[in-house]
Amino acid sequence: MHQVTRDELALDPLWVARRLLGCELRSTSPEGEVGVRLVEVEAYRGMDDPASHCYRGRTERNAVMFGPAGHLYVYFVYGLHFCINVVCLTDGVPGAVLLRAGEITTGLELARSRRPAVRKDVQLASGPARLAGVLGITREHNGLDLTDPDSPIRLFSGTPVAEDDVRSGPRVGVAAAMDLPWRTWVDGSPAVSTYRRGTRRRAQARA
């Protein structure tokens, strides 16, 4: 298992989304380490994707999405929780993959303590908010470099997922381009989140 490099992520978000399935994201803090195997992700392009935060151009909020690849883009949504994304493409060209769900591989007790209301272990990182929560990721981690060996949050290659075990479908909760099949997941994983179709009135862009 090797740490994923910047070159491996400096590609189209649709390709990177597929590549990220089966990868392991590890977060280290003074409390300990939690690792998750990624089983559900969503691709977001930039200024040609109306569901993307970058659709209307660069802002202070979305600047990390403009590269370079391999950095975390973290944002606060609905005034409730954080979502985490892996930045893709080349420097100056926006794109990212939203991390939606994972299976705990290390640090189960710490993960439980961070999400005490979750009853089943398979649901600890089921959904973007729970995933960010068990990893202890907040806005302070925005812009962090996942490819740096000294980073407290690192991305590893993991075991590749066979094509027969991969499924794709519409993204969750977006208000635009809602039928694009840019959500990808591992078939049969109990950690995959429940699909909820977005609405044009209430849903917001995700990444």
Buried (B, 14 or more C-beta within 10 A) or exposed (E): EEBBBBEBBBBEBBBBBBBBBBBBBBBBBEEBBBBBBBBBBBBBBBBEBBBBBBBEEBEEEBBBBBBBBBBBBBBBBEEEBBBBBBBBBEEEBBBBBBBBBBBBBBBBEBBBEBBEEBEEBBBBBBBBBBBBBBBBBBEEBBEBBBBBEEBBBBBBBBEEBEEEBBBBEBBBBBBBBBEBEBBBBBEEBEBBBEEEEBEEEEBEBBB
